[in-house]
Amino acid sequence: MIQAGDTAFILVSAALVLLMTPGLALFYGGMVRRKNVLGTIMQSFIMISLVSIEWVYLGYSMSFGPDVSGFIGNLSWAGLAGVGATPNADYAPTIPHVVFMIYQCMFAVITPALITGAFAERVKFSAFVIFSLAWTVLVYNPVCHWVWGNGGFLKEMGVLDFAGGLVVHLTCGAAALASVMIVGPRKDHGKRQFFPHNLPMTLLGTGLLWFGWFGFNAGSALAADAVAGSAFVSTHLGGMAGMAMWTVVEWLYQGRPTTLGAASGAVAGLATITPAAGYVTPNSAVLIGLTAGFCCYWAVVFKSKMRFDDSLDVVGIHGLGGLIGTLMAGLLATKGINPNGADGLFYGNAAQLGIQALGIAVVGGYAFVVSYVILKVVNAFMGLRLTPDNEGVGLDVAEHNEAAYSE
């Protein structure tokens, strides 16, 4: 039976998750050089259109449609056939099926947008669009079905992923790793330092992401209930703890705390608490956020020392964050918070940690291999990189014939 409160809550949550994509655009846009700001923002914005269309006519049915052998949904819901006002008891029995569909659509939109931070400032827009569409069909949709779809084999095994540690953050982190390996570093990377052109823009984007993350995580309860309340609290505590730890470590290691570090720490904490948000206590959420701030900071430092050009730290923050959060759910989850979840190792269920590790290996390995193949194919047929001259001019003029700022 439809509950008005639950329906209103999920509609608002869907709007909050949509807001995260423009927030991500500002977050990334502020960190690139001024000649690439519009091109970087465009790579996030266009996903709202491209992936939403894909989701309606293919993606939703592949992800949540009637199960085929545990690996994929069939296409009987393509074009939203049969997806209307009547609730679907398998997913959310108190909200209209179409509301559940549009809520999940927002997750599909932002996930490929997250990958763009890895190859910022050097990929052609046309190649990026083809890659993103293929990646959504071949990586996001199947993994979404495995973890969240009714009958998905990882869901049936008991893998816990409350709001996307595997489906969103680990998949995009694995794709980011593959893309950096194939696309290669930016021109002059390692020879001179690339400074962010507008850190206030990045901080504004961080605030919008944090705000939207409450819909991302709390909304994943799919009802305005106690689990949603716990996920909301855990989300905030994870983000604030990640910011605190990153800032302290950066201050001790580099001598000064930075605004970029504070923003990066907050996003690391938010990404890491995501898979565990609806399963853990507030104290566990703080521990997860602190772990995220510490580990993700050193991952970014290691990246810099290795001169690995993951431009905006997608691997170190989202990939590692999703991995850590998924493992820590296997340690800290408790049915005392979510009776429909599972207990982790520290609550007497050691097997859950193994199940979580298996989920990471399967999803991470699949996302990396398929992303690598897609990138190789796109590169062979149309080329991924800008020409050296166009990379020097910048995305804004070379790809879009416009400029963000007057001289």
N, C-alpha and C positions, 0 to 999 in steps of 0.2 A: 504493500500500500504506500502511495506517495505521501511523504511527510514534507510539509511546506518549509519547515525550518532547515531540514537537510538539503532540500533543493536550493533554497536561497544561499546556504553556506557553500555549496559546490559551485554555484554560478559565480559567486564572488571570488572563490578560490581560483576558478578558471581565469577570471579577469586578472587576478594577481599573477598567475603564472604567465599569462600573455605579456604582462608588463615587464617581466624579466628579460624578454628578448630586446626591447629598446634599451633597457638598463644595461644589458650585456654590450649592446652597440656602443653606448657611451663609455662603459668600463674599458673596452678594447680601444675605442676611438681615441681616448685620451692618452693611451700608452704608445701609440705609433707616432711617426714623424708627421708634421703638418701636411706634407704633400700626399699622405695616404689616408687621411682621416675620413673623407667621404667614402672612399672605396672600402675601408674597413667597416664603417657603419652600414654600408649597402649590403655587405655580405651577411649581416645579421637580419636586416629588415626584409630582404627578399625571401628569406626562409618562411616568413609569416604567410606569404602568398604561395610559394612553391610547395611547401610541405603540407599546408592546409588542403590544397587541391588533391595532392597525392593521398592524403589521409582519407578524404571523403570517398574517393573512387577506388582505392586499393588498400591503403595502409591499415585502416581500422579493421577491415575484415581479415586481413592477414594476421593482425596482432591479437584480436579478441574474438574473431569469428569462430564458428564450430570447429573443434580440434581435428587435425589430421595427424594421427600417430604421434602426438606429443610434440611435433616440430613446427607446425604452422597452422594458422586458421584457414579454413577454406574461403572461397570468394562469394559465398551466398549473401553476405552483407555488403558487397561492393555497391557503391552509389547509395549507401545507407538504406538499402532495401530491408524493410522490417525493423529499422531502428527509429522508433518513434517515442510516443509519450509513455507507453507501458514500461514499467521497470523491468530490468533483466535481473532475475534472482541470483544468478551466478556471480554477478559483479557488485551490484548496489541495489538492494531490494526496496529502498525508500525514495529513490530519485528516478525521474524519467530516463529511459535508456539513452535518449539523445543528449541529455545533460552529461551523463557519464562519457559519452563519445567526445563531446567538445572539450571536456576537461582533459581527457587523455591526449587530444589533439595538441594541446599547448606543450606537453612534454615532448612530443615528436618534433615540434617546431624548433624548440631551443637546443635540442641535442646536437644536430649538425652545425648549428651556429657556434656552439662552444668550440668545435674543432678548428674554426678559422683562426683562432689565436696562435696556433702552432705554425702556420705558414703565412702569417700576416706580412704584407708589404711586397709580395713577390709572385703571386699566382694570378693568372688571367681570369677574368670574370666568367667568360664562357666555359672554361674548363672547370671552374669552381662549381658552377650550376649543374653541369653534367655529373660531376663527382658526387655532389650532395644528394641529387635525386637518386642515383644508383645506390649510394650508401644507405639512404633511408629505406629503400626497398629491400636490399640484400643483407643489411646488418641490423638496423634498428627494429624493423618489423619482426623478423624471426626471434631476436633476443627478447623483445617485449613479450612475444607469445610464450617463449620458454619459461620466463620468470613470472609473468602476471596473467597470462591467458589461461582460461579454464581448460585443463588437460595438458598444459605445458609441462615438459618433462622435469624441468628444474623446480617448478612449483610443486609438482607431485612428489619430488624427493624431499621437499621441506625447506628449500633455500629461502632465507629471509632477505627481502629487499623492500623496505617499507615504501620508499619514494624514489628510488632510482640510483642507488649506489652502483649496481651492476648495469641496469638498463640505460642509464644516462651517463654517469661519470666514468665508469670503467670503459664503456664502449668508445666514448669520445677520446679518452686518454690513449687507448690502444690505437685508434685511428690517427691521432696526433703524432704518435711515435712513428707510425708507418709513413706519414706524410713528410715528416722532417727528414727521414732517411732517403726518400725518393726525390723530394723537391730540392733538398740541399739548402745551404745557408744563404742569407741575403748577401748581396754585393757589399764587399768591404767588411763583412762581419768578422770580428776578431782583430781587425786592423784599427778600427776606431769605435768609440762608444756611441750607441744610439740612445739619445735622451727622449723620454716621453715629452710630447709637445704641449700637453694640457692636463696636468694632474688634477685640478679641480673637476674637470669633466669625468675623470676616472673615479673620483670620490663620489660624485653625484651618481654615477652608474652603480657604484658599490651600494649606496643607500637604496636605490631602486631594486637592485637584486635582493638585498636583505629583506626589504618589505615584501617583495613578491614571493620570497622563499617560504613565508608563512602559509601562503596558498599551496605552494609546491608540497610541503611536508604535512601540515595540518589537514589540508584538503584530502590527502591520500587516505585518511580514515574513512572517507566517503560518507560521513555522517557527522552532524554536530554533536559529538558525544565526548566521553571522558578520554578516549584514545586520541581524538583530535586535540584536546586540551593538553595532553602530555606531549604530543608531537610539537605543538606550538611552543611550549616551554623549552623542550629539548633543542629545538631549532635555534632559539635565541641564545641559550646557554652555550651551545656548540660554537656559534659564530663569535660570541664575545670572548670565549676562552681561546679560540684560535687566534683572534686578533691580539689578545694579551700575550700569549706565549711567543708569537712571531716577533712582536715588538720588543719583548725582553731579550730574546736571543739575538736579534739584530743589533740591539743597543750594546749588548756585551761583546758581540763579535766584531762589529764595524765601528763602534764608538758613538753612533748616533741613531736614534729611531727615525724612521721616515714615514711619510703619509702613504707612499706606495706600499711599504711593508705592512702597515696597519690594514690597508685595504686587502692586500693579498692574504694576510692571515685570517681576516674575517671570511673571505670566500673559501679558503681552505677548510676552516672550521665548519662552515655551512655545508660544503660538499661532503665532508666526512661524516657528519651526523645524519645525513640524509637516509642512508639505508637502515639506520638504527633508530630513527626519530620516534617511531611509534611503539618501540619495544623496550626502551631503557628508562631508568630513573633519572631525575635531574642531576644527581651527583655523577652518575655514569656519563651523562651528556657533557658535563664539564670535563671529565677525564678524557673523553673522546676529542673534544675541542682542543685541549692542551696537547694531546698527542699529535693531532693534525698540525697545529702551529709549529711544533718542534720538528717533526719529520719532513713536512713539506718545505719548510725553510731550508733545511740542509739538502734536500733534493734539488732545489733551485740553485743553491751554491755549487753543488756538484756539477750541475748542468753547465754553469758558467765556466767552471774550471776545465771541463771537457770540450768547451767551445761548441756545444751542441745547440743549434739555433732553433730551439722551440721558443719562438719570438715572445709570446706572452704567457709562457709557463703552463700550458695546458696539461702536459704530461705530469709535471711535478705537483700540480695542485689538484686537478680533477681526476687524473688517472690514479695517482697514488692515494688521493683522498678517498676515492670510491673503493679502492682496494682495502685500505686501513679500516674504513667504516664498516665494510662488509665483514671483515674478520672480527672486529670488535663487537658486532652484533652477535657473533657466535660465542663471544665471551660473556657479554653483559646483558643480553636479552632476558626478560623475565615475564612470565605469564601474569605476574602481579600487576603489570602495567597493561598488558594486552593478552587477554585470555585466548584469543584466536591466533597468537603467535607461538613462540616456543621458548623454553628455558635455554640459556647458554651454559658454557662450561662452569662459570662461577655460581650457577644456580643448580648444579647437579647433572647437567646434560652435556657431557664431553663430546658426544657424537655431533652436536650441532656445529662445533668448530670445524670438524672435518667436512661437513656438508657445505659450509660457507666457503672453505678453501676450494672444494671441487667446483662450486659455482664460479669462483674467480678464474680458475684455470680454464674452464670451458668457455666462458664468455670472453675473457681477455684473449685467449688464443684464437678463437673464431673471429673476433672483431679485428684483431691485428692482421691475420692472414687475408681475410676477404678485403679489408681496406687496402692492403698492399697490392692485391691483384687489381682492384678497381683503379687505383692510381696508376699502375703500370699500363693498363689498357687505355685510359684516358690520355696518358702522356704519349703513348705510341700513335694515337690517331689524331690528336689535336695539339699536343704539347701543353704542359702545365705552367711553365715559367713565362713570365714577361721577358721580352728581349732586354739585353743589358741597357740599351738606350731608354726603353720605357720604364725600367726599374729605376733608372736615375731620375727620370721626369716625375715618377710617382703614379700611383693608381688613379688619383683624382682626374688628372688631365689625360693620361694615356688611355684609361679605360672608360671614363665617363665624360670627358670633355667639360669639366667644371672644376671650380676651386672653392674651398671652404672659406678662405679669408682673402680680403683684398690686400694688395701690397702696401 
